[in-house]
Amino acid sequence: MLLKTKGVAFGIHTPIVGRVTFDAADDAEILIVEGELPVEMGQFKAVLTNLDVIKSIDMPIVYGVPNFLHLKSGDIVVINTDGVVNTQYRVDSSHNFLLFTERCNSNCLMCSQPPRDKDDTSYFFDIYSQMIPLIPKGCQEIGITGGEPTLLGERFFKLLELLQYHLPDTEVHCLTNGRSFSRQNIAERLGALSFDRLMLGIPIYSDFNSLHNYIVQAENAFEQTIQGLYNLAKQNVRIELRIVLHKPSISRLGKLSKFIYKNLPFVEHIAFMALENQGYTPHNMDKLWIDPIEYGEDLAEAMTYLSDHGMNVSLYNSQLCVTPNSIWQFSRKSISDWKNVYLNECDKCSMRNECGGFFSSGVIKHSMGIKAFPVTDS
């Protein structure tokens, strides 16, 4: 799915954030014009159009945009000075997220969005400070991702405060490696917000420190993450654990499930997640890949153990035909709509609507066990 487009920018000297509309009478910030320019456009911050070479109007404009098929009125975009128009929020999607930074203090073997060593703090903080007040109040859930969001420092907390103020009924899910919270003052700063609709999704890949550190490619990461989890628990911050399923993590999956139950009983949710073939993963496939049909028994044992002990578990990004029946109850349709696809084999499967399908990047490399469940006569 297209999430950005590009035209020729004129009169745009700083990024412009706003809701788009196709109606010149609307109260949105950015007008999309696909035909003749209206006479009155002064109330808008900028114009996007598919028309060619327009420099006669005295307002910011991006012209020569190929099409706007991916946009709907109310969607929020940022228009960059180079004419790139990024979609930041889609009104008809339940998979919206805010990329707080591309920087990270880990370098995970399977990172789907490899970190970039550049200071993008000011850019993203400025964008989201403008954008968050524009998000519809009826937004049910929004995600925060990175990089590592906590690297924004105090600006991380200021953006959380904006979300808390402008979207009091919205569930906020923040992906973080949790390492920053090993510092008690950082955990206390978050706890002071009393943000009960915020949940942190924190990865843990092994009960054995050196294996976790190897997977995330960072020294002392395990110790920092565990300390961060305890510090957050003291502040009553809601926590989800995330376990990506690949060859290294599978090797101690059963021991990890017991470690979680015995040492981290306060976590609200545990998500087991199939591998996404994106970012670093294709380059480390020999270290990471294990066919889901090979680890199904280990996965079922780990998930059942936790569930039987009263813990809330889910399975993300997996296909039902390669998942043991005993844990189908935990399978969720979790892949974001803009990168969720199905194989041709899936078109004849009676369980297609219940199955989570694939990442678009997972079409090339997937389980050898993929097969359609036959349609049965009722």
C-alpha positions in Angstrom: 0.0 0.0 0.0 1.3 3.5 -0.9 2.0 5.6 2.1 3.9 8.4 0.4 4.0 10.3 -2.9 6.0 13.0 -4.5 5.6 16.1 -6.6 7.5 19.4 -7.2 7.5 21.7 -4.2 7.1 25.4 -4.5 7.1 27.9 -1.6 7.7 25.2 1.1 10.6 26.1 3.3 9.7 24.0 6.4 7.6 20.7 6.7 3.9 21.4 6.7 1.6 19.1 8.7 -2.1 18.9 8.2 -5.3 17.0 7.4 -6.1 16.7 3.7 -9.4 17.4 2.1 -10.8 17.3 -1.5 -13.4 20.0 -0.6 -12.4 23.7 -0.7 -15.1 24.5 1.8 -13.6 22.1 4.4 -11.8 23.3 7.6 -8.8 21.0 6.9 -5.3 22.4 6.6 -4.3 21.0 3.2 -6.4 21.1 0.0 -6.1 18.4 -2.7 -6.9 19.7 -6.2 -7.3 17.3 -9.1 -8.8 19.7 -11.6 -9.1 23.5 -11.8 -7.8 25.5 -8.9 -10.6 27.1 -6.9 -10.6 30.9 -6.5 -10.5 30.9 -2.7 -7.7 28.9 -1.0 -6.4 31.3 1.5 -7.6 29.3 4.6 -5.3 26.4 3.7 -1.7 26.0 4.7 -0.8 24.3 1.4 -2.2 22.8 -1.8 -1.4 19.4 -3.4 -2.3 19.0 -7.0 -1.8 16.7 -10.0 -1.7 19.8 -12.3 1.6 20.8 -13.9 3.9 23.7 -13.2 2.0 26.1 -11.1 4.0 29.0 -9.6 1.6 31.8 -10.1 -0.3 31.4 -6.8 1.1 32.9 -3.6 1.0 29.9 -1.2 2.9 26.7 -0.6 2.1 24.1 -3.2 3.2 20.7 -4.5 2.3 20.2 -8.1 2.7 17.3 -10.5 1.7 14.7 -7.9 0.9 11.4 -9.8 -2.3 10.6 -8.0 -4.1 10.7 -4.6 -5.8 7.3 -4.7 -4.2 6.4 -1.3 -5.6 9.5 0.5 -9.0 10.2 2.0 -10.3 13.4 3.5 -9.2 13.6 7.1 -5.9 11.7 6.6 -2.9 13.6 8.1 0.2 14.1 6.0 3.5 15.9 6.3 4.7 17.8 3.2 8.5 18.0 3.1 10.5 20.7 1.4 11.6 18.3 -1.3 8.0 17.6 -2.4 7.7 14.2 -0.7 4.3 13.8 1.0 4.3 11.2 3.8 1.0 9.9 5.1 1.2 10.0 8.9 -2.4 9.0 9.9 -5.1 7.3 7.9 -8.7 7.8 9.2 -9.9 4.4 7.9 -7.1 2.3 9.4 -6.6 0.7 12.8 -2.9 0.4 12.2 -1.6 3.9 12.6 1.8 4.5 14.3 4.2 7.3 15.1 7.8 6.8 14.2 9.5 8.8 17.0 13.1 8.3 15.8 15.2 6.0 13.6 18.0 6.0 16.1 18.5 3.0 18.4 20.9 1.8 21.1 20.5 -1.8 20.0 21.2 -3.4 16.6 19.0 -6.5 16.5 19.9 -9.3 14.1 16.3 -9.3 12.8 15.5 -5.6 13.0 12.8 -4.8 10.4 13.8 -1.1 10.4 17.6 -0.9 10.8 18.7 2.1 12.9 20.2 5.2 11.3 22.9 7.2 13.1 21.5 10.7 12.6 19.9 13.2 15.0 16.3 13.3 13.8 14.9 14.3 17.2 13.9 17.8 16.3 12.3 16.8 13.0 10.0 14.2 14.5 9.2 16.1 17.6 8.1 19.1 15.6 6.0 16.9 13.2 4.2 15.1 16.0 3.7 18.2 18.2 1.7 19.6 15.3 0.0 16.3 14.3 -1.2 14.8 17.6 -3.8 17.6 18.2 -5.2 16.8 14.7 -5.8 13.1 15.3 -9.5 12.3 15.6 -10.7 11.9 19.2 -12.4 8.7 18.2 -9.0 7.0 17.4 -9.2 3.7 19.3 -5.5 2.8 19.2 -2.2 4.2 18.0 1.3 2.9 18.1 4.7 4.4 18.8 7.8 2.9 17.2 11.4 3.5 16.3 14.3 3.1 16.5 14.2 3.5 20.2 11.6 6.1 21.2 13.1 6.8 24.6 16.2 8.3 22.9 14.2 11.5 22.5 14.8 12.1 26.1 12.5 14.7 27.7 10.8 15.1 24.3 9.6 11.5 24.5 7.7 12.4 27.6 6.3 15.6 26.2 4.9 13.7 23.2 3.3 11.2 25.6 1.8 14.1 27.5 0.3 15.4 24.3 -1.2 12.0 23.4 -2.6 11.8 27.0 -4.2 15.2 26.8 -5.5 15.2 23.2 -6.5 11.5 23.0 -7.7 10.5 26.5 -9.7 7.5 25.3 -7.1 6.1 22.9 -5.0 3.1 23.7 -1.3 3.9 23.1 1.2 1.0 22.4 4.9 2.0 22.5 7.6 -0.4 21.3 10.8 0.1 23.3 13.7 -2.1 24.2 13.2 -1.0 27.8 16.9 -0.4 28.5 16.5 3.3 29.3 14.2 2.4 32.2 17.0 0.6 34.0 17.7 4.1 35.2 15.2 4.6 38.0 14.6 8.3 37.3 13.5 7.5 33.8 11.0 4.9 35.0 9.8 7.3 37.7 9.3 10.1 35.1 7.0 7.8 33.1 5.2 6.6 36.2 4.5 10.2 37.2 2.3 10.6 34.1 -0.2 8.0 35.4 -0.9 7.2 31.8 -3.1 4.2 32.2 -3.9 3.8 28.5 -0.2 3.4 27.7 1.4 0.0 27.3 5.1 -0.7 26.6 6.0 -3.5 24.3 9.4 -4.7 25.4 11.4 -7.6 23.8 13.0 -10.4 25.7 14.6 -13.2 23.6 16.1 -15.5 26.1 16.4 -16.4 29.8 20.2 -16.5 29.2 21.8 -13.1 29.2 24.5 -13.7 26.6 22.0 -15.1 24.1 19.7 -12.1 24.5 22.7 -9.8 24.2 23.8 -11.6 21.0 20.4 -11.3 19.4 20.1 -7.5 20.1 23.9 -7.0 19.4 24.4 -4.9 22.6 26.4 -5.5 25.7 24.6 -5.6 29.0 21.2 -5.3 27.2 19.7 -8.3 29.1 20.6 -6.9 32.5 19.4 -3.4 31.6 16.1 -4.7 30.2 15.3 -6.9 33.2 16.1 -4.0 35.6 14.0 -1.7 33.4 11.1 -4.1 33.7 11.3 -4.2 37.5 11.6 -0.4 37.7 8.5 0.0 35.4 6.6 -2.6 37.5 7.2 -0.5 40.6 5.6 2.5 38.8 2.6 0.4 37.7 3.4 0.9 34.0 1.6 -1.6 31.8 4.0 -4.0 30.1 3.8 -6.4 27.2 6.7 -8.8 26.5 7.6 -9.5 22.8 9.4 -12.7 21.7 10.4 -12.9 18.0 10.5 -16.5 16.9 13.8 -17.5 15.1 16.5 -20.0 15.4 18.4 -18.4 18.4 15.2 -17.6 20.4 13.6 -21.0 19.8 16.7 -22.8 21.3 15.6 -21.9 24.8 11.9 -21.0 24.3 10.7 -23.4 27.0 13.2 -22.2 29.6 12.2 -18.6 28.7 8.5 -19.2 29.3 9.4 -20.6 32.8 11.7 -17.6 33.5 8.9 -15.2 32.6 6.4 -16.9 34.9 8.7 -17.1 37.8 10.5 -13.7 37.5 8.1 -11.4 35.5 4.6 -12.4 36.7 3.5 -8.7 36.6 3.5 -8.4 32.8 0.1 -7.9 31.2 0.6 -9.7 27.9 3.2 -11.9 26.2 3.3 -11.8 22.4 5.1 -14.5 20.4 5.9 -13.2 17.0 6.8 -14.9 13.7 9.8 -13.5 11.9 9.4 -10.6 9.4 11.6 -10.9 6.3 12.6 -7.2 6.3 15.5 -4.9 7.2 18.4 -6.9 8.6 16.6 -10.3 8.4 17.4 -11.2 4.7 21.1 -10.5 5.5 21.1 -12.8 8.5 18.7 -15.4 7.2 21.2 -18.2 7.8 21.4 -17.3 11.5 17.7 -16.7 11.9 15.5 -18.9 9.7 13.8 -22.0 11.1 10.6 -23.2 9.4 7.6 -22.7 11.7 6.6 -26.4 11.2 9.9 -27.3 12.9 9.3 -25.3 16.1 5.5 -25.8 16.4 5.8 -28.2 19.3 8.3 -26.0 21.2 6.0 -23.0 20.7 2.9 -24.8 21.7 4.6 -26.1 24.9 5.8 -22.6 25.8 2.5 -20.8 25.2 0.4 -23.5 26.9 2.7 -23.4 29.9 2.2 -19.6 30.3 -1.5 -19.8 29.6 -2.0 -22.6 32.1 -0.3 -20.5 34.7 -2.8 -17.6 34.2 -0.7 -15.5 31.9 -2.2 -13.7 28.8 -0.5 -14.9 25.6 -0.9 -14.2 21.9 0.6 -15.4 18.6 1.3 -12.8 16.0 2.3 -12.9 12.3 1.7 -16.7 11.9 -0.3 -18.8 9.5 -2.9 -21.3 10.9 -1.8 -24.1 8.6 1.7 -24.2 10.1 0.5 -23.6 13.7 -0.4 -26.5 16.0 -4.2 -26.6 16.5 -3.7 -26.5 20.3 -2.6 -22.9 20.1 -5.0 -21.6 17.4 -6.9 -19.9 20.2 -4.0 -17.6 20.7 -3.5 -16.6 17.1 -4.2 -13.0 16.2 -4.6 -11.1 12.9 -1.8 -8.7 13.7 0.0 -7.7 10.5 -0.6 -4.0 9.6 -3.1 -3.6 6.7 -0.6 -1.8 4.5 1.8 -4.8 4.4 -0.6 -7.8 4.9 -0.9 -10.2 1.9 -1.9 -13.8 1.2 -0.5 -16.3 -1.2 -2.4 -17.7 -4.2 -2.7 -21.0 -2.2 -4.7 -19.0 0.4 -7.4 -18.1 -2.0 -8.8 -21.6 -1.9 -8.4 -22.0 1.9 -11.5 -22.3 4.0 -9.7 -20.7 6.9 -8.5 -17.6 5.0 -10.6 -15.1 6.9 -9.5 -16.4 10.3 -5.8 -16.5 9.3 -3.3 -13.7 9.8 -1.7 -14.1 6.4 1.8 -12.9 5.6 4.0 -9.8 5.6 4.4 -8.6 2.0 8.1 -9.2 2.5 7.4 -12.8 3.6 6.1 -14.0 0.2 9.6 -15.0 -1.0 10.7 -16.9 2.2 7.9 -18.8 3.9 7.2 -22.2 5.5 7.3 -25.3 3.3 4.1 -26.4 5.2 1.8 -23.7 3.8 -1.4 -25.4 2.5 -5.0 -24.6 2.0 -7.6 -26.1 4.3 -10.3 -27.7 2.1 -13.8 -26.2 2.0 -16.1 -28.7 3.7 -19.8 -29.2 2.7 -22.1 -27.8 5.4 
